[in-house]
């Protein structure tokens, strides 16, 4: 009954999404895009080509951990730019083997998959062990780990589940370093109390955080269907960033929508408006300054506010802001353009 009810609920949910006008929330639209050369499969292939080019340049140790977005800017294919546009730089290769090989090198990629291979071998052995003719909890655990390793590895051939990579990796290591499950008994009451003090908040966090993150993603995808820079869109992006403050894409879209709403009424802006926007930009830029899309959008609206008010303090502040980005990421063409506009405005 449980399996049948779950399957019925899943089918009902899938059909309910067909009525969604937002592409990201419509499963039929997303599936169509997955198998279209002009959709997500087409852009993925171009990202893989970029990753292969980076691997050829930095084969042994990669271009650096978490640098695909920065390095990839100079390796984007013409077809990718035609499909997506210059403003959308991929932050990963959408293929974990290529992502690892291009950022930490072939040695790093082989080391990661060496652990995965080890997990498969050990889990396979103990999941099928049948020495006492009983189905023990340890066997169920290893069977689950085996399925997780295989399923996760297959999924990561065409995508990267950022939320799952690190927890999965450490859980696999934790269970697999010892090939047999053991029981630990706490006879000491203080030790048991300490474990409860740690365990209870952890359980609460694990129960609440995923719900908040799902809620954040829901706000984010709803916002994408609203009129650009409308009050409704700005509020939805703000809610997304509040529910999940660790996702840079939410912050980027929030700044873009908020800044766009300011630009739309530039004739009625006052100094306090510019101050508020710049404070919000600074808040999120300090958290995600290494992300190329954050650098681009922050530079644009910093520059825009300076150009609207034309005060020496704002113009100089925007110039120093853009120069700081270019020190960190010299190949940011959009930021170079913003800086050139500021120099022109100041007569330099």
Secondary structure as UniProt FT lines:
FT   HELIX           2..17
FT   TURN            18..19
FT   HELIX           23..25
FT   HELIX           27..34
FT   TURN            37..38
FT   HELIX           40..57
FT   TURN            59..61
FT   TURN            65..66
FT   HELIX           68..72
FT   HELIX           73..75
FT   HELIX           78..84
FT   TURN            86..87
FT   HELIX           96..103
FT   HELIX           105..127
FT   HELIX           137..155
FT   TURN            156..158
FT   HELIX           162..176
FT   HELIX           189..224
FT   TURN            228..229
FT   HELIX           231..243
FT   TURN            245..246
FT   HELIX           248..264
FT   HELIX           266..268
FT   HELIX           271..288
FT   TURN            289..290
FT   HELIX           292..309
FT   HELIX           312..328
FT   TURN            330..331
FT   HELIX           333..346
//
